[in-house]
Amino acid sequence: MPTHGSLTKAGKVRSATPKLERRPKTAPIPKSGNRKKFIKRFILERKSGQNWLNV
């Protein structure tokens, strides 16, 4: 199976890219998550399990 370029150039861009520090993770606001649950359960009346089905 032919390749799209020589294997001697593999990984060239990744090794040349500067290493960045990871950004600190921020937790989502609990109020927004609870609002989504409320909408899903009471307004849309979805059952537990496969929520994309309106059964």
N, C-alpha and C positions, 0 to 999 in steps of 0.2 A: 504494500500500500504506500503510495508516494506521500511525502510530507510537504507542507506548505512553507518550506524554508529549511535551512540547515540546522542540525541539532547543536552546533557550536554556539548559536546565538540564543539558545533557550535560557530564559530567566534573566536576560540582560536588563530589561526595564525594571523589574522588581528589585534587583540588587542595586540599581542606580537611584531608586526612589528614596528620599530621606525618611527616616523613621520618626513618626509623630507619637507623642504621648497620648495615651487613651484618655478620653474625656470622662469625668466622673458621671456615673449613672444617676439619674434623678428618677425617683419613684413617681408614678402617676398620682394625681390628686384623688383620694378615696371618694370624694363627693361625686366626681364625674363617673367613676366606675359603678357606684351605687345607682346613679341616675340611669345608666345604660341597662343595668339589671332590672330596674323598675319598669322601664319602657318595654323591655323584652317580655317580662313576666305578666304585667298587669294591663298595659295599654295594647300590646300586640297579642296578648294571651297565648304565648308560646309555651309548649310543654317542655319538660326536661328531656335531654337527649339530642336528637338531631333537630336543631332549632330552625333550620332553613325550610323545614316542611311545615305547612299550615295544616296539621292534622290534629 
